[in-house]
Amino acid sequence: MLLAAVAVPAVSQTSPQAAASTEAPDPFVAAEAHRTVEKLATTLEQDFVLPKAAKAYADMLRNNLAAGSYARFPDAKSFAAKVTEDIQAVHSDRHLRLHVIPLAQRGGSDGDQDYRPLTESGQAKSGWIAPGIAYVAFTMFPGNEASLSDLRKFLDEHGDADTLIIDARQHRGGGLAEIDMIFGEIFDQPTDLVLMDTRRAVEEREGSPFEDLGTLHLIPTSDDVVRRMHRAQPDSSPTRLRQAKVYYLTSKRTASAAEHLALALKRSGRATIVGENTRGAGNYGTMRPMGSIFAAFVPVGRTYDPDTNKGWEGTGIAPDVAVEAPKALDEALRLAGRPISGEEALAALR
């Protein structure tokens, strides 16, 4: 299953950074590094969303390999960081990087990794924070049973809200399932939102990277991509959320799928975006094994505004109301006609 724009690889319940703090550094092995660079070059050339950049990546990696640039490093992590630095110097992409896989996630000698999906909910906090005002905060959209169940419960229990505040200031990415569930409640008619282009070579070799989502509609094109329109599809049972005011809170850390949601809400005019410019991680993809201890997140598609043909990779999404992230909830409450502090409002949830 392709994750439609993830800021960090959702490969386990323990992040690579957290795991690294408790594990001894992996030694650098030149032969393994050589195989990793060769595989990464081939994978990017075949699958990276922008073919011109893909070839430039591959040429650089092969030239550096031939020149001995990846022959010696203090440890595996240093090697991965250098490869990532070299890739980003060719063409910046805020998802694309080489990772050392945490020990618990490594597969057998064939290098097939056990990328276990997250089982925890992406919903961090939710409830009534003032009369008529429902609030929900997310850390990511994992699309798992726990996350979707929590979101369904929240929407059912707050369907008569006059105002809905969605807090994505700590949201680091994920998939489309939670987004579609939210859209099903807050839109009153089918609405075209954003376009998603996946490199055609990937789909021809591997099939559709998406699950069978009824909200993604194929658009014929002569380009070397498979194009889909992401469309809001209202649920059959209407609630007052169809007419509710919606405020979407952002920060510089708001990334990936959270930016997808921001663009869709902004373009449709269904919400007011309050806070800071988002991170700018726009191209979606999957984690790919690159040997026995390395993996890379490889972007294979991009999401963009049909009106401007522009996405948010490297630029982020600008808010409608610009305020510092810590003050975004205060501002949303003011706009909603409730001049209380965010801290005071959130106290009801503790």
N, C-alpha and C positions, 0 to 999 in steps of 0.2 A: 504493500500500500504506500503510495507516494504521499508524503506530507506536504500539504500545499503551503509551503513557506514556513520553515522552522528556523528559528534563530540559533538554537543549539541542538545537537543531535539527541533525540529522545530515545536513547538506546537502553536505558535502564533506570531504575529508581535511584541510582547513585550517579551523579554527574561525573564525567571524566575528571573534572577539577577536584571534586571531593575525594574520589577514589585515589587520585594521585597523591593526596596529602598523607595517605596511610600506607602507600605501597613504596617499596624501594624503586628508584629509577631503573628502567630497563636499560641494559647495556646496548651500545651501538654495535650493530653487526653489519659490516660493509656489504656482504652478499645479500642480506635481507633488504638493505636500503636500495641496492641496485635493482632488485626485483620490484620493489615498491614504486620507484620512480618510473620504471618502464611501464608498469601497469597503469599508473596514474596518467602518464602521457597518452597512452592508448585510449583509456576511458574518457578523458577530457576531449580528445580529438573526435571521438565517436558521439559523445552524449552531451557535452556542455551546450547550454541553450543558444549561445551565439557562435556560429561556426567559425567566423573570422578570429575571434578571441580564442576559440578552442584550438585552432591550428597554431596560433602564437604561443599558447601555453605549452603545447606538445613540443614545438620546435625548441623552445627555451629549455625545457626539462631534459630533452635528449642531448642538446648541446652542452649543458652543464654537466650531465652525466659523463659524456665523452671527455670533457675537460678535467674530470676528477674533482669537481666541486662538491660532490657528495661522498667523498671517500673517508673522511675522518670527522667524528664529532664526540663530545664528552659522553653523550647518552642518546637514547632514542628520541627523547623529548626535544632536545636541541636540534636534532636532524629534522624532525617534523616542523618545528618553528621556522627553520631556515627555508624549507621547501615552501611553506605557506607564504613567507616573506617574498620569495622569488615569484611565486604565482601572482600575488597581489601587485607586485611592481609591474607586471605585464598588463594586467587588466583587473581593476578592483571589483571584487564581488564579496559582499559581507557575509555570505554563507560558506563560500568555498575555502576550505582549509584541510590540512592533513592533521589527523588526531592519532595519538597513541591510545589504543583501546584499553580500558581498565581490565585488569586481570580476570575479574569475575565474568566478563563478557566475551572472553576469547573462546574460539571454537577449537577444532582439532587441527591436526597437522596440515590439512588441506587449506586452512585459512578461512573456512566458512565460519563467520561469526554468528553468535547467538544474540541477535539484537532483540532482547525481550522488551515488549512494549510497556510503557508506564501503566500501572494499575491504579494509581492514586488520582483523585479528582483534581482538575485544574481550577476549581472554584475555591477561592481563598476565604471569602467573607461575604455574607449577604443578609438582607432583612430590611425591615422598615427603619429608616433613619429620621423620618419626620412624618407627620400625617400626610398620607397620599403619596409619599416619595419612597420608591423601592430602590435599593442599592445592591449591586453585585460586583465583586472584584475577582479578577482572574489572574493566575500566574501563567497559564498556557491553555491550549485547547488540545488535549491528548486524544479526544474522541473515544474514550473508553467507557465502559459501563458505569463506573462510579461517577465520572464527570457528567455524562449525559443524564444520569438519574438525578444528580444534584441540581442540574440546571432545569430539568423538567419540573422538579418539586418547587424550585424557586418561582418559575413562571406560573405554575398553577396557583401557588399561594399568594401571588402578587399581581394577578391578572386584572385587578380593579384599580391599579395605581394610576394616578394622574400624571406622575413623572417617573421616568426610569433613568437611573444613573448607572452607567457601565464603566467601571474603573479598570483601565488597561495600562496603568502607569508602571506596573511590574510584570507585564505580559510579555513573554519571550517567544511565543510562536505556537505552532501546531497545525491542525487540519481544519476542515470545513464543517464538520458535523455540528459543533456547537453554534457556529455562525448560522447555519441553516435553521437550527431550532429557534434561535433568536429572531431571525427574519420571519419565520412562520407566524410569530406572535405580533410583530410590530408593523408589518406591511399589510395594507388592506387590499392590494391587488398585485398580480404578477409584475415584477419590475426588473428590467435588464440593468445589471450592475457594472460588471467589469469583464474584460476579455482575458482568457488564459491560453497562451500558446505553448504547446509542448513540442520539442524537436521531433520531427516526423520519424527520424531514424530510430529513436528510442521506442516509439509505439509500434513501428513495423517489426522490430526485433522482439519486444517484450510484451506487446499488447498495451491496453490502456493502463496508465499508472493510477487511475482513480477507481475507487469503488463505484458501484452503481448508484450514483447520486442523481436523483430526478431533477436537481437544480442546475445541472451542467448540460448545456445544449450545444451540439456540434454545429459549427458554422463552416460551410464550404469555403475553401480558399485554395489558390494556386501556389501559395507560399510553401516553403519547406517546413511547415509546422502543421500540427493538428490543433485547430482553434475551437475553443468552447466559450460560450457566454455563460457566466454565472448569473443566475436569475433568482430573485427572491420569490418564494412560493408560499403564499399565506396558507395557514392551517384551515381545516374545515370548520373549526369551532372558534368563532370570533370572540375576542375579549376586549376590554377597554384599553389594553395596551396598543391597539390599532390607532387610537387617537392620543395616546400619551405623548407628552414632551419627552424627548430622549436626549441625554447629554452623555458624551463619550470622552473620558478623561485620558490624556496621553502624557508621556514624558519622553525624554531622550532615550529611554530604555525600551519603550514600546516598539516591538519588532515583529516583522514577518507576518504571520497570520493575523496578528493584531493590527498590522498596517493594512492588510487586505480588507479587514472589517472597517477600518477608518476611511479608506478610499471609497468603499461601497456606500457607507453612510453619508459621506460628504458629497459624493457625486449625485446621489439620489435626493439629497436634502432632507433625509429622514431624521438626522440627528445634528446637534451642534457639537463640534469638536472643541474641547476646552483643554488647554494645557500647553505643552511644548511640541516643537517639531519632532517627529518620530525618528527612529534610528536609521532607517534607510536600507533594510535588508529585504530585497524584493523578489529575488528569483527562487522558485521552489524546486525541490528535488528530493533525493534520498541519500542515506548513508550507503557507501559501497566499501566492501573490504578491499584492502590494498596490500595483501600479504598476511602474515601470521599475527602481527601485532599492530598494524596500522589500518586506518580507515579514513575515507574522505567523504565529506558531504558534497555531492556533485549536483549543482543546479541544472535541471533539464528543461525548465520552462520559465516563462515570465508572465506576470499579471499586470494589466495596464488599463488606463482610461480609454474607452472607445472614441471619445470625442477628441482627445489630444494625442493619442497613440503613445502616451508617456506613462511609465510606471513610477516607482519610488526608489529603485535601486540607487544607493549612494546619495539620495537627496531627502528621503523621508516624506511624510505627509504634513503639511502645514496646518495648524489648528485654525478654526474659525475665530476663536477667542484666545489670544496668546497671553498666558500667565505662567509663572514658574510652577513646576509640577506640584510642589507641596501646597500651593494655593488653589489648585484646580478644583478640588471639591468645594472649597469655600465659594469660588466663583460660580460653579454650577448651581449651588444652593441659592445664591443671590439672584441668578438669572431665573430660577424657578420660583422666585418670590418668597423664599424662606431665608431671611438674613441671619442665619446662625452659622457658627464656625463648623468646619468639617470635623474637627476634633470633638466638638459637642455632639454633633449628629452621630458620629461613629460610636460614641460612648454607649449608645443604646444597644449596640451589638455585642459588647464585651460581657 
